[in-house]
């Protein structure tokens, strides 16, 4: 009688969406029929990609052993095949043994193995059989087989008692029990995150008659979740270094930021404690023919019960800074300046990942840091930033088994940190220093330094399935929409459609690449009315509103595991990728506070008497003010606080009796000195001219822009092909 080898060998694969994957090796022994070997041998693969790890490297991760459950029969509506064949047989790896027996084609053997005795003395017998395990053969009279397996890696499995360091508790399902109705297949008691790294499980592998006689390929998944974090910066003219991490929640940060406890290890702070140990139940909720169209068909699911908890901090290790090619000083190291060059925390050998317990519900994670800015112009100028903060919504901190999560933080010139150690100061954020030399009629000796103010912003989290950091920003080719959430606090996302309706969550197309601060500057100081849909900033940046966002979604489609991420109504915006153009930049804008005050500001333009006011903008409207109108203004008899309803001028009279008026900017001033003249802005609005008109003698020409006190949070999104 022909012997049809039922479980001739286990070819091993650890696979997932983004985690450790193995495949078995191809053996070319003359004793092994080549049509029985279906997986080739692979080396040097990336354990956190879809690529596979096989052979002895796979065996090492599995501790050279795994237990397999196998059944045969005809698939039912709510159950897989149900007749037991393998009752948690232990399969053992020994290198260079493939082909030595008919049950071993890839160095994995189960025949003759007797758990509890050499060479697997530390492994308990989980099957109901007595003595050593026997060979199994394919039964061609049955329609299909179903297999699933687990391994505890380098840790010792125990079936009774409480596991200690180096052990993992295992409770198996009853022999022959049905998997229908989400019956528990295994329960693992895991005493630590270190032990969690060694627990592997498979989905159900269904083998139909056409594949009988071939190796059974099992793909093992690690039950742990992997997370990592990285940083990059986009602050023009500066490098970022010396990042220090706070270890307490924002509410506990002292008023004096310099005295707050900080560490070098990258640290995320949870609003609640995180699991340090736990019990994980493994089951298969989507089995049987009734579930064939379910995307989770035959896939393993888990239910985690937290044992002990750890502190709210989660540490990733120190940052792996890079040395700049033109570093300001020898030995200076800085954060990467783009998404592909992001600086990761932790160990390169593990691809910077750390293992954590999977959680089905979670809490927001908060980051608070100090860092140093160093000018890139060679001047050696530095600015110390204190207490910059960001929060990740809880929706993105639900971790699934065998998935990898990367949290990247972008430090931009719209930072919400302080340049002072006083956390009560209102002057948070970076304030670009600008200069404005205005010439009108004569050289103006009273040209003023002016300060353009940006605002402190909430943190924004954006997500696109299939988005990879190597492509720098978000991809049109994925066809996947982009989702945005805003954290106004460290606890929960902001509601995007309350108070201001949908207008407080917008998307603009940018006419040019710009930083977050430049976009905010355009929104706060614009030449277009605040009520207009499109924006032209005083800085020249043009923002065109795009109707591509839906702020009413209740789920984020296609989460990391392919399943939707549930969100509270109105707390996430879906940006349609079909409405965006590759190689363009967009600004996601959240407006936590609408403008309640709009102020007309007037900025003098340089003119030459008798020439066109502005030959480049011939149709542009300018506002004129003659020296006669200025002379009729009010002369200050005492120092005065600047008034938004006036423009100000200094007065100089020469020995020959010639009077010169010079515009003085009130920006950044706390008082205007006596002797100056103030003129009502309404007077300025009475006369206009176009850029095509010739500049007249004795006349100031102003360009008008509008400032407003609205608050804006901005995230620039670059779309690649």
C-alpha positions as CSV (number, residue, x, y, z in Angstrom):
1,X,0.0,0.0,0.0
2,X,1.3,3.4,-0.9
3,X,2.1,5.5,2.2
4,X,0.8,9.0,1.8
5,X,2.7,11.1,4.2
6,X,0.3,13.1,6.3
7,X,2.6,15.4,8.2
8,X,5.9,14.7,6.6
9,X,7.4,17.9,7.8
10,X,6.5,21.3,9.1
11,X,7.9,24.1,7.0
12,X,7.9,27.1,9.2
13,X,6.8,30.6,8.5
14,X,6.3,33.5,10.9
15,X,4.2,36.0,9.0
16,X,2.1,39.1,9.4
17,X,1.3,42.5,8.1
18,X,4.4,44.0,9.6
19,X,6.3,41.7,11.9
20,X,8.5,38.7,12.1
21,X,8.0,36.3,9.2
22,X,9.5,32.9,8.6
23,X,9.4,30.4,5.8
24,X,10.8,26.9,5.8
25,X,13.8,25.8,3.8
26,X,14.1,24.0,0.5
27,X,16.0,20.7,1.0
28,X,17.7,19.1,-2.0
29,X,18.4,15.8,-0.4
30,X,18.1,12.9,-2.9
31,X,16.0,11.1,-0.3
32,X,13.3,13.7,-0.4
33,X,10.8,13.9,-3.4
34,X,11.3,17.4,-4.8
35,X,7.6,17.9,-5.4
36,X,7.0,17.6,-1.7
37,X,9.2,20.7,-0.9
38,X,7.3,23.9,-1.5
39,X,9.4,26.7,0.3
40,X,12.9,27.8,-0.5
41,X,15.5,28.7,2.0
42,X,16.0,32.4,2.8
43,X,18.6,34.3,4.8
44,X,19.2,37.8,6.1
45,X,15.6,39.0,5.8
46,X,14.0,41.9,7.6
47,X,12.0,40.7,10.6
48,X,9.7,43.7,10.6
49,X,8.6,43.5,6.9
50,X,6.6,41.0,5.0
51,X,9.8,39.1,4.0
52,X,10.2,35.7,5.5
53,X,12.7,34.1,7.8
54,X,13.4,30.4,7.5
55,X,15.6,27.5,8.4
56,X,17.7,27.5,11.5
57,X,17.1,31.2,12.1
58,X,13.3,30.5,12.3
59,X,14.0,27.5,14.5
60,X,16.0,29.6,16.9
61,X,13.2,32.1,17.3
62,X,10.8,29.3,18.0
63,X,13.2,27.7,20.5
64,X,13.5,24.7,18.2
65,X,10.0,23.5,19.1
66,X,6.3,24.1,18.5
67,X,3.1,22.3,19.3
68,X,0.6,21.5,16.5
69,X,-3.1,20.8,16.6
70,X,-4.6,19.1,13.5
71,X,-8.0,17.8,12.5
72,X,-9.6,16.3,9.4
73,X,-13.0,16.0,8.0
74,X,-15.6,17.9,6.0
75,X,-15.9,21.6,6.7
76,X,-19.2,22.6,8.4
77,X,-21.1,25.9,8.3
78,X,-19.8,27.1,11.6
79,X,-16.8,24.8,12.2
80,X,-13.7,23.6,10.5
81,X,-12.9,19.9,10.2
82,X,-13.5,18.3,13.6
83,X,-11.9,14.8,13.8
84,X,-8.7,15.0,15.8
85,X,-5.5,13.8,14.2
86,X,-2.7,15.7,16.0
87,X,-3.5,16.4,19.6
88,X,-0.9,19.0,20.4
89,X,2.0,17.0,19.0
90,X,5.4,18.6,19.8
91,X,7.5,19.1,16.7
92,X,11.3,19.4,17.3
93,X,14.1,20.9,15.1
94,X,17.5,19.3,14.7
95,X,19.8,20.8,12.1
96,X,21.1,18.6,9.2
97,X,18.5,15.9,9.8
98,X,16.2,16.5,6.8
99,X,15.6,13.4,4.7
100,X,16.8,11.0,7.4
101,X,13.3,9.8,8.0
102,X,10.2,9.9,5.9
103,X,8.5,12.2,8.4
104,X,11.3,14.8,8.3
105,X,11.9,16.8,5.1
106,X,13.0,20.1,6.6
107,X,14.9,19.3,9.8
108,X,11.6,19.2,11.8
109,X,10.6,15.9,13.4
110,X,7.6,14.8,15.4
111,X,7.8,11.0,15.2
112,X,9.3,9.4,18.3
113,X,9.3,12.7,20.2
114,X,8.0,12.2,23.8
115,X,7.5,15.5,25.7
116,X,9.0,15.3,29.1
117,X,11.9,13.2,28.0
118,X,15.2,14.0,26.1
119,X,15.7,15.9,23.9
120,X,12.5,17.9,25.0
121,X,12.6,17.1,28.7
122,X,11.5,20.6,29.7
123,X,8.4,20.5,27.5
124,X,5.2,19.1,29.0
125,X,3.0,16.6,27.3
126,X,-0.1,18.4,26.2
127,X,-1.6,15.5,24.1
128,X,-3.8,12.7,25.4
129,X,-1.6,10.0,23.9
130,X,0.7,7.9,26.0
131,X,4.3,7.3,25.1
132,X,6.1,8.7,22.1
133,X,4.3,10.4,19.2
134,X,3.6,8.3,16.1
135,X,3.7,9.0,12.4
136,X,0.6,10.3,10.6
137,X,-0.4,9.7,7.0
138,X,-2.6,11.6,4.6
139,X,-6.2,10.2,4.4
140,X,-7.4,10.7,0.8
141,X,-10.9,9.7,1.8
142,X,-11.4,12.9,3.7
143,X,-11.9,16.4,2.1
144,X,-9.6,18.6,4.1
145,X,-7.3,19.0,7.1
146,X,-7.0,22.0,9.4
147,X,-3.9,22.9,11.4
148,X,-2.9,25.5,14.0
149,X,0.2,25.7,16.2
150,X,2.0,27.6,18.9
151,X,5.5,28.0,20.3
152,X,6.9,29.6,23.4
153,X,10.3,30.3,21.8
154,X,13.2,30.3,24.3
155,X,10.8,30.2,27.3
156,X,9.7,27.0,29.0
157,X,6.0,26.2,28.6
158,X,4.3,24.9,31.8
159,X,0.8,23.4,31.9
160,X,0.3,23.8,35.7
161,X,1.2,26.3,38.3
162,X,2.1,30.0,38.0
163,X,4.8,30.9,35.5
164,X,7.9,32.7,36.8
165,X,10.8,34.3,34.9
166,X,11.7,32.2,31.9
167,X,8.3,30.4,31.8
168,X,5.0,30.8,30.0
169,X,1.8,29.1,31.2
170,X,-0.2,27.2,28.6
171,X,-3.8,25.8,28.9
172,X,-4.9,24.0,25.7
173,X,-8.4,23.4,24.4
174,X,-10.1,20.1,25.1
175,X,-9.1,17.4,22.7
176,X,-11.6,17.2,19.9
177,X,-13.6,20.3,21.0
178,X,-15.1,22.4,18.3
179,X,-13.8,25.9,17.5
180,X,-17.3,27.1,16.8
181,X,-18.8,29.9,18.9
182,X,-15.3,31.4,19.6
183,X,-14.2,28.5,21.7
184,X,-10.8,29.2,23.3
185,X,-8.0,27.3,21.6
186,X,-5.2,28.2,24.0
187,X,-4.8,30.4,27.1
188,X,-1.3,31.8,27.7
189,X,-0.2,33.2,31.1
190,X,2.6,35.6,30.3
191,X,4.6,37.1,33.3
192,X,6.4,39.9,31.4
193,X,7.0,41.8,28.2
194,X,10.3,39.8,27.9
195,X,8.3,36.5,27.9
196,X,5.8,38.0,25.5
197,X,8.5,38.3,22.8
198,X,8.6,34.4,22.7
199,X,4.9,33.6,22.3
200,X,4.0,32.6,18.7
201,X,0.7,31.4,17.3
202,X,-0.6,30.6,13.8
203,X,-3.8,31.1,12.0
204,X,-5.7,28.0,10.9
205,X,-4.0,26.5,7.8
206,X,-6.6,24.6,5.7
207,X,-5.2,21.9,3.4
208,X,-7.3,20.5,0.6
209,X,-6.8,17.2,-1.1
210,X,-4.9,18.7,-4.0
211,X,-2.1,19.5,-1.6
212,X,-1.9,16.2,0.2
213,X,1.7,14.9,0.1
214,X,3.3,18.3,0.4
215,X,4.8,19.9,3.5
216,X,2.3,21.8,5.6
217,X,3.2,25.4,5.8
218,X,2.4,27.0,9.1
219,X,2.9,30.8,9.5
220,X,3.7,31.8,13.1
221,X,2.8,35.2,14.5
222,X,4.2,36.8,17.6
223,X,1.5,37.6,20.1
224,X,3.2,40.8,21.1
225,X,2.8,44.2,19.4
226,X,5.8,46.2,18.4
227,X,6.1,49.9,18.7
228,X,8.8,52.5,17.9
229,X,9.2,56.2,17.8
230,X,11.2,58.8,15.8
231,X,11.6,62.5,15.3
232,X,12.4,64.9,12.5
233,X,12.4,68.7,12.2
234,X,11.6,71.3,9.6
235,X,12.7,74.5,11.3
236,X,14.3,76.8,8.7
237,X,17.8,78.0,9.6
238,X,18.3,75.8,12.6
239,X,19.3,72.2,13.6
240,X,17.6,70.4,16.5
241,X,19.7,68.6,19.2
242,X,19.8,67.7,22.9
243,X,16.3,66.4,23.1
244,X,15.3,65.7,26.7
245,X,12.1,63.9,27.6
246,X,9.7,64.7,30.5
247,X,8.6,61.7,32.6
248,X,5.3,63.0,34.1
249,X,2.0,64.0,32.6
250,X,1.6,67.6,31.5
251,X,-0.6,68.5,34.5
252,X,2.4,67.6,36.8
253,X,5.0,69.7,35.1
254,X,6.3,72.5,37.4
255,X,5.9,76.2,36.6
256,X,9.7,76.4,36.4
257,X,10.3,74.2,33.3
258,X,14.0,74.1,34.0
259,X,13.5,72.1,37.2
260,X,11.2,69.5,35.7
261,X,12.6,65.9,35.7
262,X,13.9,64.9,32.3
263,X,15.7,61.9,30.8
264,X,17.7,61.0,27.7
265,X,15.6,58.0,26.8
266,X,12.7,58.7,24.5
267,X,9.6,58.4,26.6
268,X,5.9,58.4,25.9
269,X,3.5,59.0,28.8
270,X,0.1,57.3,28.9
271,X,-2.9,58.8,30.6
272,X,-3.3,55.4,32.3
273,X,-1.1,52.5,33.3
274,X,0.1,50.0,30.7
275,X,0.1,46.1,31.0
276,X,3.2,44.6,32.4
277,X,1.9,41.0,32.4
278,X,-1.3,39.3,31.4
279,X,-3.4,36.4,30.2
280,X,-4.0,36.1,26.5
281,X,-6.8,33.8,25.2
282,X,-6.5,32.7,21.6
283,X,-9.5,31.8,19.5
284,X,-10.8,31.6,16.0
285,X,-14.1,33.4,15.6
286,X,-14.4,33.1,11.8
287,X,-14.3,29.4,10.9
288,X,-16.6,27.3,8.8
289,X,-18.1,27.8,5.3
290,X,-20.4,30.5,6.6
291,X,-17.4,32.8,7.1
292,X,-15.5,32.3,3.9
293,X,-16.2,35.9,2.7
294,X,-15.1,37.3,6.1
295,X,-11.7,39.1,5.9
296,X,-10.9,37.4,9.2
297,X,-11.7,33.9,7.9
298,X,-9.5,31.3,9.8
299,X,-7.5,34.1,11.4
300,X,-6.5,34.0,15.0
301,X,-8.0,36.5,17.5
302,X,-7.0,37.3,21.0
303,X,-8.5,38.5,24.2
304,X,-6.1,40.1,26.7
305,X,-6.7,40.2,30.4
306,X,-4.3,42.5,32.1
307,X,-2.3,41.1,35.0
308,X,0.0,43.6,36.7
309,X,0.5,47.1,35.3
310,X,3.5,49.2,34.9
311,X,4.0,52.9,35.2
312,X,2.5,55.2,32.7
313,X,5.9,55.8,31.0
314,X,7.0,53.7,28.1
315,X,10.7,54.1,27.2
316,X,12.2,53.4,23.8
317,X,15.9,54.1,24.4
318,X,18.2,57.0,23.4
319,X,17.9,58.8,20.1
320,X,20.2,57.8,17.3
321,X,21.3,61.2,16.2
322,X,23.2,61.7,12.9
323,X,26.2,64.0,12.4
324,X,25.6,66.7,9.9
325,X,28.0,67.0,7.0
326,X,28.6,70.7,7.9
327,X,28.1,70.5,11.6
328,X,28.5,73.7,13.5
329,X,31.1,72.2,15.8
330,X,32.9,68.9,15.8
331,X,30.9,66.2,17.5
332,X,27.5,67.9,17.2
333,X,24.6,65.6,16.3
334,X,21.1,66.5,15.2
335,X,17.7,65.2,14.3
336,X,16.9,64.3,10.7
337,X,15.4,67.1,8.6
338,X,12.9,65.0,6.6
339,X,10.6,62.1,7.1
340,X,12.8,59.5,5.4
341,X,15.7,60.7,7.6
342,X,13.7,60.6,10.8
343,X,15.8,59.9,13.9
344,X,14.7,56.7,15.7
345,X,15.1,55.9,19.4
346,X,16.4,52.5,20.6
347,X,18.5,49.8,19.1
348,X,19.2,49.4,15.4
349,X,19.5,45.6,15.8
350,X,15.8,45.4,16.6
351,X,14.8,48.0,14.0
352,X,14.1,50.2,17.0
353,X,11.0,48.3,18.0
354,X,10.1,47.4,21.6
355,X,7.5,44.7,22.4
356,X,4.3,45.6,24.3
357,X,1.2,43.7,25.3
358,X,-1.6,44.0,22.7
359,X,-4.6,46.0,23.9
360,X,-8.1,46.3,22.6
361,X,-8.7,49.7,24.1
362,X,-6.2,52.2,25.1
363,X,-5.5,55.8,26.1
364,X,-3.8,58.8,24.6
365,X,0.0,59.0,24.7
366,X,1.6,62.3,25.5
367,X,5.1,63.5,24.6
368,X,6.7,66.5,26.2
369,X,10.3,67.5,25.4
370,X,13.0,70.2,25.7
371,X,15.4,70.6,22.8
372,X,18.1,73.0,21.5
373,X,18.1,75.0,18.3
374,X,21.5,75.8,16.7
375,X,21.7,78.2,13.8
376,X,23.0,76.6,10.6
377,X,24.7,79.8,9.4
378,X,27.9,79.2,11.4
379,X,27.2,81.9,14.0
380,X,26.9,79.4,16.8
381,X,23.6,81.0,18.0
382,X,21.4,78.7,20.1
383,X,17.9,78.8,21.4
384,X,16.6,76.5,24.1
385,X,13.1,75.3,23.8
386,X,11.2,74.0,26.9
387,X,8.1,71.9,27.3
388,X,7.0,71.4,23.7
389,X,4.1,68.9,23.7
390,X,2.2,66.6,21.5
391,X,-0.5,63.9,22.1
392,X,-1.4,60.8,20.1
393,X,-5.1,60.0,20.1
394,X,-6.2,56.8,21.8
395,X,-7.5,55.5,18.5
396,X,-3.9,55.1,17.3
397,X,-2.7,53.4,20.5
398,X,-4.8,50.2,20.2
399,X,-2.2,47.6,19.5
400,X,-3.0,44.3,17.7
401,X,-0.9,41.2,18.1
402,X,1.9,40.8,15.6
403,X,1.6,44.3,14.2
404,X,4.2,47.0,14.2
405,X,3.4,50.7,15.0
406,X,5.6,53.6,14.3
407,X,5.0,57.0,16.0
408,X,6.9,59.9,14.3
409,X,6.9,63.4,15.7
410,X,7.5,66.4,13.6
411,X,9.1,69.4,15.2
412,X,8.3,72.4,13.1
413,X,8.5,76.2,13.4
414,X,5.0,76.1,14.7
415,X,6.2,74.5,17.9
416,X,4.2,75.1,21.1
417,X,7.2,75.1,23.5
418,X,8.6,78.0,25.4
419,X,11.9,79.8,24.9
420,X,11.7,80.7,28.6
421,X,11.6,78.4,31.6
422,X,8.4,80.0,32.9
423,X,5.5,77.7,31.9
424,X,3.0,80.4,32.9
425,X,4.3,82.8,30.2
426,X,2.0,83.4,27.3
427,X,4.9,83.6,24.9
428,X,5.0,80.0,23.9
429,X,6.2,79.1,20.4
430,X,8.9,80.4,18.0
431,X,8.6,84.0,16.9
432,X,10.4,84.7,13.6
433,X,12.4,87.9,13.7
434,X,11.8,90.1,10.6
435,X,13.0,93.5,9.5
436,X,11.2,96.1,7.6
437,X,13.1,99.2,6.2
438,X,10.4,101.6,4.8
439,X,11.4,104.5,2.6
440,X,8.9,107.3,1.9
441,X,9.9,110.6,0.2
442,X,13.3,110.7,2.0
443,X,15.4,108.0,3.7
444,X,13.6,107.0,6.8
445,X,15.9,107.1,9.8
446,X,13.1,105.7,12.0
447,X,12.7,102.3,10.2
448,X,11.4,99.8,12.8
449,X,12.3,96.2,13.6
450,X,9.0,94.3,13.5
451,X,8.0,90.9,15.0
452,X,5.6,88.6,13.2
453,X,3.8,86.5,15.8
454,X,2.8,82.9,15.4
455,X,0.6,81.0,17.9
456,X,0.9,78.0,20.1
457,X,-0.9,75.1,18.4
458,X,-2.6,71.8,19.4
459,X,-1.0,68.7,18.0
460,X,-2.3,67.0,14.9
461,X,-2.0,63.3,14.1
462,X,-2.4,62.2,10.4
463,X,-2.7,58.7,9.1
464,X,-2.8,57.0,5.7
465,X,-2.8,53.2,5.2
466,X,0.2,52.2,3.1
467,X,2.0,55.4,3.9
468,X,5.7,54.7,4.4
469,X,8.3,57.1,5.8
470,X,10.7,56.2,3.0
471,X,8.6,58.0,0.4
472,X,8.5,61.3,2.4
473,X,4.9,62.2,3.3
474,X,1.7,60.8,1.8
475,X,1.2,58.9,-1.4
476,X,-1.4,59.4,-4.2
477,X,-0.6,55.9,-5.6
478,X,-1.9,54.1,-2.5
479,X,-5.4,55.3,-3.3
480,X,-6.0,55.5,0.4
481,X,-7.6,58.5,2.1
482,X,-5.8,60.5,4.7
483,X,-7.2,60.9,8.2
484,X,-6.5,63.8,10.6
485,X,-7.2,64.1,14.3
486,X,-6.5,67.0,16.6
487,X,-5.6,66.8,20.3
488,X,-6.6,69.9,22.2
489,X,-5.8,68.2,25.4
490,X,-3.7,65.2,26.4
491,X,-6.8,63.1,27.0
492,X,-9.2,63.3,24.0
493,X,-9.4,64.5,20.4
494,X,-11.1,67.8,19.6
495,X,-14.5,67.9,18.0
496,X,-14.1,69.1,14.5
497,X,-17.7,70.2,13.8
498,X,-18.8,71.9,17.0
499,X,-19.3,75.6,17.4
500,X,-17.7,76.6,14.1
501,X,-19.5,73.8,12.2
502,X,-17.3,72.3,9.5
503,X,-15.3,75.5,9.0
504,X,-12.9,74.7,11.9
505,X,-11.4,71.7,10.0
506,X,-10.3,72.7,6.5
507,X,-7.8,71.7,3.8
508,X,-6.0,74.2,1.6
509,X,-3.8,73.7,-1.4
510,X,-0.6,75.6,-1.2
511,X,0.7,77.5,-4.2
512,X,4.3,76.7,-3.0
513,X,6.0,74.6,-0.4
514,X,5.7,76.2,3.1
515,X,6.3,75.5,6.7
516,X,3.6,75.4,9.3
517,X,4.6,78.8,10.7
518,X,4.4,80.4,7.2
519,X,0.9,79.0,6.7
520,X,-0.2,80.3,10.1
521,X,1.3,83.7,9.3
522,X,-0.7,83.8,6.1
523,X,-3.9,83.0,8.0
524,X,-3.3,85.5,10.8
525,X,-2.1,88.3,8.5
526,X,-3.9,88.2,5.1
527,X,-4.6,90.6,2.2
528,X,-8.0,88.8,1.7
529,X,-10.9,89.2,4.0
530,X,-11.1,86.6,6.8
531,X,-14.6,85.6,5.6
532,X,-13.3,84.7,2.1
533,X,-12.8,81.0,1.3
534,X,-9.3,81.4,-0.2
535,X,-6.5,83.1,1.6
536,X,-3.6,85.3,0.3
537,X,-1.2,86.0,3.1
538,X,0.7,89.2,3.6
539,X,3.7,87.0,3.2
540,X,2.6,86.2,-0.4
541,X,1.5,82.6,0.3
542,X,-1.7,81.7,-1.5
543,X,-4.0,79.1,0.1
544,X,-6.8,77.7,-2.0
545,X,-9.6,75.9,-0.1
546,X,-10.3,72.4,-1.3
547,X,-13.6,70.7,-0.5
548,X,-12.0,67.3,0.1
549,X,-12.6,66.7,3.8
550,X,-15.4,65.0,5.6
551,X,-15.5,65.9,9.3
552,X,-18.5,63.6,10.1
553,X,-16.8,60.2,9.8
554,X,-17.2,57.7,12.7
555,X,-14.4,55.4,11.6
556,X,-11.0,55.5,10.0
557,X,-11.2,53.0,7.1
558,X,-8.4,50.5,6.7
559,X,-6.5,50.6,10.0
560,X,-3.1,49.0,10.3
561,X,-4.7,45.5,10.4
562,X,-7.1,46.2,7.6
563,X,-10.0,46.7,9.9
564,X,-11.6,50.1,10.6
565,X,-10.6,52.2,13.6
566,X,-13.7,53.5,15.4
567,X,-13.8,57.2,16.4
568,X,-16.4,59.3,18.1
569,X,-18.6,61.2,15.7
570,X,-16.9,64.4,14.4
571,X,-13.5,63.8,15.9
572,X,-11.7,62.7,12.7
573,X,-11.5,64.3,9.3
574,X,-11.2,62.2,6.2
575,X,-9.3,63.9,3.4
576,X,-10.1,62.3,0.0
577,X,-7.0,61.3,-1.8
578,X,-8.8,61.5,-5.1
579,X,-9.1,65.3,-4.6
580,X,-5.4,65.8,-4.1
581,X,-2.7,66.2,-6.7
582,X,0.7,64.4,-6.6
583,X,3.7,66.7,-6.1
584,X,1.6,69.3,-4.4
585,X,1.6,70.5,-0.8
586,X,-1.6,70.9,1.3
587,X,-2.3,72.4,4.7
588,X,-4.7,70.8,7.1
589,X,-6.0,73.6,9.2
590,X,-7.9,73.3,12.5
591,X,-9.3,76.5,14.0
592,X,-9.9,76.0,17.8
593,X,-10.9,79.7,18.2
594,X,-12.6,81.7,15.5
595,X,-11.6,85.3,14.9
596,X,-13.6,87.7,17.0
597,X,-11.6,90.8,16.0
598,X,-10.3,91.8,12.6
599,X,-8.0,94.8,12.3
600,X,-7.0,96.7,9.2
601,X,-3.2,97.1,9.2
602,X,-1.4,99.4,6.8
603,X,2.2,98.8,5.7
604,X,4.0,101.6,3.7
605,X,5.4,100.7,0.3
606,X,8.5,102.1,-1.2
607,X,7.7,104.6,-4.1
608,X,9.6,106.9,-6.4
609,X,8.0,110.2,-7.1
610,X,6.6,110.4,-10.6
611,X,6.9,106.6,-11.2
612,X,4.3,103.9,-11.0
613,X,3.5,103.0,-7.4
614,X,4.1,99.3,-8.2
615,X,4.9,98.3,-11.7
616,X,4.6,94.6,-10.8
617,X,1.0,94.9,-9.4
618,X,-0.6,97.4,-11.7
619,X,-4.2,96.6,-10.7
620,X,-3.5,96.3,-7.0
621,X,-5.3,98.9,-4.8
622,X,-3.1,101.0,-2.5
623,X,-4.2,103.5,0.2
624,X,-2.9,107.0,0.2
625,X,-2.3,109.5,3.0
626,X,-0.9,113.0,2.3
627,X,1.4,115.0,4.6
628,X,-1.4,117.6,4.9
629,X,-3.7,114.8,6.3
630,X,-1.0,113.7,8.7
631,X,-0.4,117.3,9.9
632,X,-4.0,117.6,10.9
633,X,-3.7,114.5,13.0
634,X,-3.5,114.4,16.8
635,X,-0.1,115.1,18.4
636,X,0.6,113.0,21.5
637,X,1.2,115.1,24.6
638,X,2.2,112.0,26.6
639,X,3.4,108.5,25.9
640,X,0.5,106.3,24.8
641,X,-0.3,102.7,24.4
642,X,-0.7,101.8,20.7
643,X,-4.3,102.0,19.5
644,X,-5.4,99.6,16.8
645,X,-7.6,102.3,15.2
646,X,-4.7,104.6,14.3
647,X,-1.5,104.8,12.3
648,X,1.5,106.6,13.8
649,X,4.2,109.0,12.5
650,X,7.2,110.8,13.9
651,X,7.8,114.4,13.1
652,X,11.2,116.1,12.3
653,X,11.6,119.8,11.6
654,X,14.9,120.9,10.2
655,X,16.8,124.1,10.8
656,X,15.5,125.4,7.5
657,X,11.9,124.8,8.6
658,X,11.3,121.7,6.5
659,X,9.0,119.2,8.2
660,X,9.5,115.5,7.5
661,X,6.9,112.8,8.6
662,X,8.1,109.2,9.0
663,X,5.8,106.2,9.5
664,X,6.4,104.4,12.8
665,X,5.2,100.8,13.2
666,X,3.4,100.0,16.5
667,X,4.1,96.3,16.1
668,X,5.9,95.0,19.2
669,X,5.7,98.3,21.0
670,X,4.2,98.8,24.4
671,X,4.0,102.6,24.0
672,X,4.3,105.3,21.4
673,X,6.3,108.4,22.7
674,X,4.9,111.8,23.0
675,X,5.4,114.2,20.1
676,X,4.3,111.6,17.6
677,X,1.2,112.1,15.5
678,X,-1.6,109.6,15.2
679,X,-4.0,109.5,12.3
680,X,-7.3,107.6,12.3
681,X,-7.2,104.6,10.0
682,X,-10.5,105.8,8.6
683,X,-8.6,108.7,7.1
684,X,-6.3,106.4,5.3
685,X,-9.2,104.6,3.7
686,X,-10.6,107.8,2.1
687,X,-8.1,107.9,-0.8
688,X,-7.0,105.0,-3.0
689,X,-4.7,104.5,-6.0
690,X,-3.7,101.6,-8.1
691,X,-0.2,100.2,-8.8
692,X,-0.5,101.8,-12.3
693,X,-0.8,105.3,-10.9
694,X,2.2,107.6,-10.5
695,X,3.4,108.3,-7.0
696,X,2.6,111.9,-6.0
697,X,4.8,114.3,-4.0
698,X,4.0,114.5,-0.3
699,X,2.1,111.3,-0.2
700,X,2.5,108.0,1.7
701,X,1.2,104.9,0.0
702,X,0.1,101.9,2.1
703,X,-0.7,98.3,1.3
704,X,-3.5,97.1,3.5
705,X,-3.7,93.7,5.2
706,X,-6.0,92.2,7.8
707,X,-4.9,90.7,11.1
708,X,-7.2,88.6,13.2
709,X,-7.1,87.0,16.6
710,X,-8.2,83.5,15.4
711,X,-6.1,80.5,16.6
712,X,-4.8,78.1,14.0
713,X,-3.3,74.6,14.2
714,X,-1.6,73.6,10.9
715,X,-0.1,70.4,9.5
716,X,1.5,70.6,6.1
717,X,0.9,67.5,4.0
718,X,3.1,66.8,1.0
719,X,1.6,64.4,-1.6
720,X,4.0,62.2,-3.7
721,X,3.1,60.1,-6.7
